[in-house]
């Protein structure tokens, strides 16, 4: 049997310049011949459709697709957080404007659609308004001090 270009692996019968993968075929021809029939089947699984997967994901958060669509229209595609109001998108990739279904964790009751940044903020604060108010007070304290130092000229450049 002829060997490959480096002498260690047999050549493929289909493409003599390629190394043999299996059954005397190169890798591309082997997968085309033996995996092509297995990958596509005529059997359809309704539970694997995008719509059914979306429905199952929303159900786990206490939402329905109808409620999502209604809330999306009411919010005009914007974040429900009054301080943010960022224009949301329905992208599959994670980004700061990606729409997230917000829900109360104890009862799974839907609250609104948030951007991922606001959703993460609420999750990290464990849905506790005291933590969020404390964080806001902390930020305001330092922003006021910084503003006063800037006015007095005490900022190190």
C-alpha positions in Angstrom: 0.0 0.0 0.0 1.4 3.4 -0.9 2.3 5.7 2.0 1.5 9.3 2.6 3.8 12.3 1.9 5.7 11.8 5.1 5.9 8.0 4.8 4.0 7.2 8.0 0.3 7.2 6.9 -1.2 5.4 3.9 -2.6 7.6 1.2 -6.3 7.8 0.6 -7.7 6.0 -2.4 -10.0 8.9 -3.3 -7.4 11.7 -3.1 -3.8 10.3 -3.4 -2.3 13.5 -2.0 -4.4 13.3 1.2 -3.7 11.0 4.1 -6.1 8.1 4.7 -8.6 8.6 7.5 -10.6 5.4 7.5 -11.8 2.8 4.9 -9.1 4.0 2.4 -10.9 7.4 2.3 -9.6 10.9 3.2 -11.4 12.6 6.1 -13.7 14.7 4.1 -14.9 11.9 1.8 -15.3 9.5 4.8 -17.6 11.9 6.7 -19.5 12.8 3.5 -20.1 9.1 2.8 -20.7 7.6 6.2 -22.1 10.5 8.3 -24.3 12.2 5.7 -27.1 9.6 6.0 -27.0 9.7 9.8 -27.2 13.4 10.4 -30.4 14.2 8.5 -33.5 12.2 9.3 -37.1 12.6 8.2 -38.3 12.2 11.8 -39.4 15.6 13.2 -39.3 16.2 16.9 -41.7 19.1 17.7 -40.2 19.6 21.2 -36.9 20.4 19.5 -38.2 23.4 17.5 -37.0 26.9 18.3 -40.6 27.9 19.3 -41.0 25.0 21.7 -37.5 25.6 23.3 -38.4 29.3 23.8 -41.7 28.3 25.3 -40.0 25.9 27.7 -37.4 28.5 28.7 -40.1 31.2 29.4 -42.3 28.7 31.3 -39.4 28.0 33.6 -39.4 31.7 34.4 -43.1 32.0 34.9 -43.8 33.6 31.5 -45.8 32.5 28.4 -44.9 33.6 24.8 -48.2 35.5 24.7 -47.4 37.4 27.9 -43.8 38.1 26.6 -45.2 39.6 23.3 -47.8 41.7 25.2 -45.1 43.0 27.6 -42.7 43.7 24.7 -45.3 45.8 23.0 -46.2 47.7 26.2 -42.6 48.5 26.9 -42.0 49.4 23.2 -38.9 47.3 23.1 -37.2 49.2 25.9 -35.8 48.1 29.3 -38.4 48.2 32.1 -36.0 49.9 34.5 -37.0 53.6 34.6 -33.5 54.7 35.0 -32.2 52.8 32.1 -34.8 52.6 29.3 -32.2 51.1 26.9 -33.5 49.9 23.5 -33.5 46.1 23.7 -32.6 43.5 21.1 -33.5 39.8 20.8 -30.0 38.7 19.9 -29.0 35.1 20.7 -25.5 36.4 21.7 -25.0 37.9 25.1 -24.7 41.7 25.0 -25.7 44.6 27.3 -28.9 45.3 25.4 -30.1 41.7 25.2 -33.7 41.3 26.4 -34.1 39.3 29.6 -37.4 38.0 31.2 -37.4 39.3 34.7 -39.4 37.4 37.4 -39.8 37.3 41.1 -37.7 34.3 42.3 -39.9 33.2 45.1 -43.2 33.0 43.2 -42.0 33.0 39.6 -44.4 35.8 38.8 -43.3 37.9 35.8 -42.3 41.5 36.4 -41.0 42.9 33.1 -38.4 42.7 30.4 -35.0 44.1 31.3 -31.7 44.6 29.6 -29.1 42.1 30.7 -27.2 44.7 32.7 -30.2 45.6 34.8 -31.2 42.0 35.2 -27.7 41.1 36.4 -27.8 44.1 38.8 -31.0 42.9 40.4 -29.8 39.3 40.6 -26.6 40.3 42.3 -28.5 42.4 44.8 -30.7 39.3 45.5 -33.8 41.4 44.6 -33.4 43.3 47.9 -34.2 47.0 47.6 -32.2 47.8 50.7 -29.0 46.5 49.0 -29.8 48.6 45.9 -30.5 51.8 48.0 -27.3 51.2 50.0 -25.4 50.9 46.8 -26.9 54.0 45.4 -26.1 56.0 48.6 -22.5 54.7 48.4 -22.1 55.8 44.8 -23.7 59.2 45.6 -21.4 59.8 48.5 -18.3 59.3 46.4 -19.6 61.2 43.5 -20.4 64.2 45.7 -17.0 64.0 47.4 -15.3 63.9 44.0 -17.3 66.8 42.7 -16.4 68.9 45.8 -12.7 68.0 45.4 -12.8 69.0 41.8 -14.3 72.4 42.6 -11.7 73.0 45.4 -8.9 72.0 43.1 -7.7 69.1 45.4 -7.7 66.5 42.7 -4.4 64.9 41.9 -3.7 64.8 38.2 
